[in-house]
């Protein structure tokens, strides 16, 4: 997309495209089923950071997979929670299981018991911190004029996703009003007060992910709406297993909706794809990019590209039969 050199015009154009991309597809446009299984014959490369973390903890991906698999298999209480929250958000429980398996195989190591996650949640309850970068809170940051294109009254998913787009276009890796900003994700810069790359709880959620989905979780699960001005409230929500499962389900349901409404693909029967999107985030942007790629391919008489799993989702699809059997015990 080519736009004017004026910064505000650029942001308005980007956000306009983003908002329009959230509009549902015309009923005349058929939605294609993304078939089950992996599109890649072999597992895509695992990032070096994940390999280094696993090596440093003197374990292996196989052992980490087995540990989270066994935790779910042996914890009837957890399996019941997964089934109940999946029913509320109208998704297959395998999607939540896939995200849990992916996170605890490649990003962290699972605790031995669900109760440990509750204990860890309590340990953060007394922490005092806020979401900020270099002394500027995110609450103040989003009042900058660049963010005026984002509708403050919009759904939390639209509002915070719009703010992410503005960050990418106007601040990431740039110097604005004499202040330099890191070339990194919005969530990493403002929403990880302890150290970069940190996620929390059973679902290994980023605080920004929770803020994005807070309206959906409030509507479906009746949990209180989260506010960026109350970091402790956000961390409590993502640390406690009961609420983190709701945010996981909302994130997964949102990815399924985005790929259906924006890219024209039904990914609801492929847990490797939803796990991939849980891992990489920004499902609306990725659905938009896929839709644009396929629009160009269609104009050239080429077949559309199907959504593909990454290394994380590949593992989930590779073990889908075992994971399905486990969750249905």
N, C-alpha and C positions, 0 to 999 in steps of 0.2 A: 504494500500500500504506500503510495507516494502522497505526502501531504506538504502543506506550507512549511517554511522554515521557522515561522513564528511558534515559540514553545507552547503557548496556550492552545493555539490551533491544533498543534500536533497531539496534545493530550486529549482535546475534545474529540478529534477524529478517532483516536485509539479507543477511547471509552465508548464512543457511539457504536463502533464496530463490535465492541465487547457486549454492550447491552443488547444490540440487535441480535447477536448470536445466541442469546438466551431465549429468544422468542421460539415457541414450538414450531416444528416443521408443519407445513401444510398437510392436511389429511390426504391430499392427492399423492403425496410422496411416500412410497413404501419404505418401511424400515426393514433392513436386512439383518438376519440373525448372524451374529458372530459365532461360528461353530465351536463346540467344546474342543478342548485339547490345545496343544501348542502348535504355533505356526513354524517355530524354529525346531529343526530336527535335534539340535544340540543346545545345551544351556548357554545363553549369552554370557559374556565375561562378567565375573563378579568384581565389583570395584575394589581397588587396592586397600582403601580405608577399612572396608569390612574384613578383608583378609588379615590386615595388621591387627585389628581389634581381637579377632578370634585367636590369632597366634599368640598375642600378648597374654590372653587369659588361659593359655595352655590347653586349649580344647580344639574341637573341629566342627565344621558345619554339620556333619552327620550326627555328632553327639548332641549338638544344640537342637537340631531338628527333633531328635528322639526325646529330648527332655521336655520340650513344649508339647509334643504329641502326647507323651505320657501324662503330663499335667492335666491336659484336657480330658484324656481318656479315663483317668482315675478320679476325676472330680465331678461327680454327678451334679453338685450344686452349680458349678460353673456351666456345665452343659445345659442345664435347665434355664439359666439366665440367658445364655446365647439363643436358645430356642424362643424364649419369650420376647426378647428385644427384636429378634428377626421378624417375628410375626407382627409386631407393632409397626415396623418400618417396611413391611411387605417385601422382604428379601429372603433368599435362601440362606439358611444358617451357614452353609459352606463358605459364604463370602467372609463372614466374620472369622471363622476358623482359619481360612486362608491368610487373612491379614495378620492374625496372631502368630501363625506359624512363620510367616515371612519375617515379621519384626524380630521374633525371638531366635530365629536361625541366623539372620544376617546382621542385625543391629545390636541386640543385647542378648543376655543369657537369662532364661526364665528362672524365677524363684521356684522352690520346691512345692510351695503351697499357696493357694489363693489368699489365705489369711495374711501372708507376708505383704501382699500388695496393700491391704488395708492398713497394716502397721506403718508402711512407708508413707502412705497418704497422711496419716496422723502426724508423722514426723515433720511434715512440711507446714502443718497448720499454724505454727507459731512464727514462721519465717516472715520477715518484713522486706519486701522488695517491690519494685515497680518496673513496668515495661518502658525502657528508655534507651537512648543512644547518646553518648557523650553529653550527658546532663539534660537532654531534651526528652521529655516523656512523649510517648506515641500519641497521647491524648492532645498534647499541644502541637505535635508535628502535623497531624492531619487537619489542623486548622489553617495551615499555610494555603495561600491562594491557589496553588496548583491542584488542590483537592476539591475546589469548589464545583468541579464537574461531577462529583459523586453525590448522589442524593442521600442526604442524612436520614430521610424517612423510608428508604428502601429496605427490603429484606436484608438480613445480615449477610447472607451469601452474596448478594449483589453489591452491597456497600463495601464489604471488606475485599472482595475480589476486584472491585473498581479501584480501591486504594492500592492494591498490589500492582495493577496495571499502571497507575500513575507513578508509583515508586520505580517500576522498571523503565518507564519512559523518561522520567525527569530527574531522578535522584541516584539511581544505582551507578556507582563508580564515577560520580560527577561531583563538582564543586558548585554549590548553590548558595548564593548570598554569603560567600566567603567561608562556607563550611563544607568540608569534603565528606563524602559518604562512601562506605565500602562497596566494592563490586561484589555484592552478595544478595541473597534473597531477603525480602522484607521481613519474613518470619525469623530469619537468622539474626538480623541486625537489631531489631527492636523487641523480639519476644523470647529471647533466651538469655535471661539475666545472669545465669551462673556460668555457662560457657557455651560457645558456639557448637551447634550440632546436637544439643541436648533435647531429648524428648522424654516423656514421663509415663509411668504407670503400665498397666496391663496392655493397653492399646498403643503405647509409645507415641502419644499424641503431642503435637506442637501446640502451644497456646493459641497461635493464630488460627489453626484448624478449628479449635473449639469455638473461637469467636465467630468464624465464618458460619458455622452450623448451629449457633445457639438458638436462632429463631425456630428452626425445624425441630430441634430437641425440645424446646419449650412447648411447641404446638403438640407434638406427638407424645412426649414423655412427661410433660407438665413440670419440667425442672426449671428453676429460676433462670431468667436471661442473664448472660454473662456480660460484664462491662470491662473494657480495657483499663479503666481507672482502678479496678479492684483486682490486682494480679493474684492475690491470695485466693480469691473466689474462683478464678480461672484454674489455678493449679489444683485446688480441691476437687473440681469437677473432672479433671483429666487424670488425677491420681487414684480416685476411688473406683474400684471395679464396677460397681453398680452404674455409675454415671458415665464412666469411660466407654462402656459397651454401647450406651445410647449414642454417644458422639461418633463412635466407630460406625454404627449402623447408619447414622445420618450422612456421614461422609461417603459411605459406599452407595447408599441410595441416590445421593446427589450425582455421583459418577455415572451410575446407570442412566439416570435422567438426562444428563448432559450428552452422553454418547447417543442416546435415542433421539433427543430433540435437536441437537446441533449437527452431529455427524451422520445420523441416520442408521445407526447400528444398535441392535439389541445385544448387550453384553451380559445380560442377566443369567445366562447359562454357562458362563465361562469364568470361574473363580480366579483363574490366573490373570485375566485382564483386570478384574476389580482389585486384585491384590497389587498388581503393577501400579495402578492409579493411586491406590492407598500409599504406596511407597514413594511415588514421584510427585504427587499432588497436582494442583492446577488442572483438574479434569476439564473444565470449561475451555481453557485455552488450548489444551491438547485436542479436544474434540473439534474446536474451531479450525485448528491447523490441519487436521485430517480431512475435514470437510472441504477446505480450500484446495488441498492437494488433489482430492478426488474430483472436484469440480474441473480442475485443469486437465486431469487425466481423461475425464469424460469428453471434454472438448477436443481432445486429440484422438478419440476413439479407443482409448485404453480402458481396461478393466479397473474397477476401484481397488484400492489397497484395503486389506482387512486390518483391523487393530491387531497389534502384536504385543505379546508379553515380554517383559524384561527377565533378567536372571531370577529375580525374586518371584515373579508370577509363574515362571517356568517350573520352579520347584513345586509350587502349589498344584499346578495341573498334572505334573508328573506323579504326584502322590494323591491325586483327587480320590481315587477309589478307596484307598486306605483311610483318608480323612473323612469321607462320607460315612463309611462303615463305623468309624469311631464316634462321630457326632450322633449317630442314630442308636447307639447302644442303650 
